[in-house]
Amino acid sequence: QGRPADALHGAVASLPVYVTEQTAHTHRPREAEEKGTAAGSVAWAVRNVLVGPALLGAVCGLQWNLALDETCGPVLRGGPTNCRGLVEVPSGGGPHERSPEWYG
């Protein structure tokens, strides 16, 4: 919820701001993204993490979770379990798959 770029206003306006965000989440199945919502995921990332914050004075915008497997892992204890990486690398080997955010 919310917009990461909102941190660029108010009490922290005089401090350097580094905007970071997980790459994506799996609340929507991959099949739904193939039917047209992938563009929405990329647009959100560009607007709220990459370009938007920079236009408002952020030092940088960075997405993390570069490469995860098909079960959204590895996961640190207590961390989110539904993140998607920029690249999905099958745990059993085989070719990687690029997520919609790869193209953002």
C-alpha distance (Angstrom), angle and dihedral (degrees) to the residues before:
residue distance angle dihedral
Q1 . . .
G2 3.74 . .
R3 3.75 131.1 .
P4 3.81 121.3 -76.3
A5 3.80 89.1 -145.0
D6 3.83 89.1 66.4
A7 3.83 87.5 78.8
L8 3.80 88.3 71.5
H9 3.79 92.4 73.9
G10 3.78 133.5 65.7
A11 3.80 125.2 10.9
V12 3.81 96.2 5.5
A13 3.81 96.6 47.5
S14 3.83 92.1 107.0
L15 3.84 94.3 51.5
P16 3.81 127.2 78.8
V17 3.80 108.2 -100.0
Y18 3.79 123.8 -149.9
V19 3.81 110.1 -169.0
T20 3.81 114.1 -152.1
E21 3.78 128.8 172.7
Q22 3.78 138.0 169.7
T23 3.78 109.5 -97.3
A24 3.79 97.7 -117.0
H25 3.76 143.5 -42.6
T26 3.76 135.0 -120.2
H27 3.80 99.9 -129.0
R28 3.80 85.1 116.2
P29 3.79 117.9 53.6
R30 3.80 115.6 -116.5
E31 3.81 88.6 -115.3
A32 3.81 90.4 63.5
E33 3.79 90.3 54.3
E34 3.77 90.4 53.0
K35 3.82 87.1 58.2
G36 3.77 93.7 61.3
T37 3.81 113.2 -71.5
A38 3.82 95.2 98.2
A39 3.79 89.2 85.3
G40 3.80 88.7 57.1
S41 3.82 91.4 54.3
V42 3.79 91.8 50.9
A43 3.81 93.5 44.3
W44 3.82 91.2 52.0
A45 3.81 91.7 50.9
V46 3.80 93.4 48.4
R47 3.80 93.3 46.2
N48 3.82 98.5 42.3
V49 3.82 106.6 27.5
L50 3.79 113.1 18.8
V51 3.82 114.3 28.9
G52 3.80 104.8 8.5
P53 3.82 96.9 60.1
A54 3.81 92.1 44.3
L55 3.79 90.2 53.8
L56 3.81 88.4 52.2
G57 3.82 93.7 51.1
A58 3.81 104.8 -89.8
V59 3.80 116.6 152.3
C60 3.82 89.5 -130.2
G61 3.76 145.9 -28.0
L62 3.79 117.0 -131.5
Q63 3.78 134.2 -178.5
W64 3.79 118.7 -156.0
N65 3.81 136.2 -164.7
L66 3.77 92.4 76.8
A67 3.81 97.7 175.6
L68 3.81 127.4 14.8
D69 3.78 133.8 159.4
E70 3.81 128.7 -112.2
T71 3.83 91.2 -84.9
C72 3.83 92.1 55.0
G73 3.78 91.2 -106.1
P74 2.85 161.8 -168.5
V75 3.80 91.8 51.9
L76 3.78 128.3 -175.7
R77 3.80 116.1 -130.7
G78 3.79 108.7 -89.3
G79 3.79 93.3 13.5
P80 3.80 127.5 116.8
T81 3.79 115.0 -72.9
N82 3.79 99.7 -162.9
C83 3.81 103.4 63.2
R84 3.76 122.1 127.3
G85 3.79 121.9 -148.7
L86 3.78 126.7 -134.7
V87 3.79 84.1 -110.8
E88 3.81 126.9 29.3
V89 3.79 112.1 -146.5
P90 3.83 113.4 -167.6
S91 3.81 111.1 -123.7
G92 3.80 90.7 -137.6
G93 3.79 93.9 52.2
G94 3.77 129.2 -102.9
P95 3.78 134.7 113.6
H96 3.80 121.4 -29.6
E97 3.78 124.0 -118.8
R98 3.80 124.3 -141.1
S99 3.80 118.4 -133.1
P100 3.81 121.9 -137.1
E101 3.82 89.6 -101.0
W102 3.81 89.8 62.2
Y103 3.79 87.0 76.6
G104 3.84 95.0 48.0
